[in-house]
Amino acid sequence: MYHAISNTKIFVFVYLILLVPTYLGLADSGVIGTGAIIYILSMTGIFAICRIRGEMIAKKWLVLIPLVGFVLDLMPAFSTISFTTYLYHLLALILGVACPITATLNSRYEVT
């Protein structure tokens, strides 16, 4: 999995696939249900791939960008303006793609 995230196309594909459930309005009911759980799991996946990709491109703060989008999405004043969260996700994608991979896969990410 870690080696797959080093491929730019796979990073973008996985990010977009995980992003789709976040914009289906699953967590809008205000009650913790199946939709909210799917939303939280999707965002957790986005945080995970951004953390891995951030370490590969020597920008460990990359995970903070979707985290800010997640927090803004939960705030009532910003959740009505969904464009702000789109911008944060777009910024995370652009930075994850545009920055070259500087770190090789060390023993921490190798699968034996």
C-alpha positions in Angstrom: 0.0 0.0 0.0 2.8 2.4 0.9 4.5 1.8 -2.4 1.3 2.4 -4.3 0.9 5.9 -2.8 4.2 6.8 -4.2 2.6 6.6 -7.7 1.0 10.0 -8.4 -1.9 8.6 -10.4 -2.8 6.1 -7.7 -2.6 8.8 -5.0 -5.0 11.0 -6.9 -7.4 8.1 -7.7 -7.5 6.8 -4.1 -8.0 10.4 -2.8 -10.9 11.0 -5.2 -12.5 7.7 -4.4 -12.3 8.4 -0.7 -13.6 12.0 -1.3 -16.8 10.9 -3.0 -18.7 9.7 0.1 -17.8 13.0 1.9 -19.9 15.0 -0.6 -22.9 12.7 -0.7 -24.4 14.5 2.3 -24.2 11.3 4.4 -23.3 13.1 7.7 -25.9 15.9 7.4 -28.6 14.3 9.6 -26.9 15.3 12.8 -27.3 11.8 14.2 -24.5 9.3 14.4 -25.6 6.7 11.9 -24.3 4.7 9.0 -23.8 7.8 6.9 -21.7 9.6 9.5 -19.6 6.5 10.1 -18.9 6.2 6.3 -18.0 9.9 6.3 -15.6 9.6 9.2 -14.0 6.5 7.7 -13.5 8.2 4.3 -11.9 11.2 6.0 -9.7 8.9 8.1 -8.5 7.2 4.8 -7.8 10.6 3.3 -5.8 11.6 6.4 -3.8 8.3 6.2 -2.9 8.7 2.5 -2.0 12.3 3.0 0.2 11.4 6.0 2.0 8.8 3.9 2.4 11.0 0.9 3.5 13.9 3.1 6.3 11.9 4.5 7.4 10.8 1.0 7.5 14.3 -0.3 9.1 15.7 2.9 6.0 17.7 3.8 4.6 16.1 6.9 2.2 18.9 7.3 0.2 17.8 4.2 -2.2 15.9 6.5 -3.2 19.2 8.1 -4.8 20.5 4.9 -7.6 18.0 4.7 -7.9 18.1 8.5 -8.7 21.8 8.3 -11.2 21.1 5.5 -12.8 18.4 7.8 -13.0 20.8 10.7 -14.6 23.5 8.5 -17.0 21.0 7.2 -18.2 20.2 10.7 -18.7 23.9 11.6 -22.2 25.1 10.8 -21.2 28.4 9.4 -18.8 26.9 6.9 -20.7 23.7 6.1 -23.3 25.8 4.2 -20.4 27.1 2.0 -19.0 23.8 0.8 -16.7 25.6 -1.6 -14.2 26.2 1.3 -13.8 22.4 1.9 -13.4 21.9 -1.9 -10.6 24.3 -1.9 -8.8 22.6 1.0 -9.1 19.2 -0.7 -8.0 20.6 -4.0 -5.0 22.2 -2.3 -4.0 18.9 -0.7 -4.3 17.1 -4.1 -2.2 19.8 -5.9 0.5 19.8 -3.2 0.6 16.0 -3.1 1.0 15.8 -6.8 3.2 18.8 -7.6 5.9 18.1 -5.0 8.5 15.5 -6.0 9.1 12.5 -3.9 12.3 13.1 -1.9 12.3 10.2 0.5 12.8 6.7 -0.5 10.7 4.0 1.1 12.7 3.2 4.2 12.3 0.1 6.4 9.3 1.7 8.1 7.3 1.3 4.9 8.7 -1.9 3.6 6.5 -4.9 3.7 8.4 -8.1 4.4 
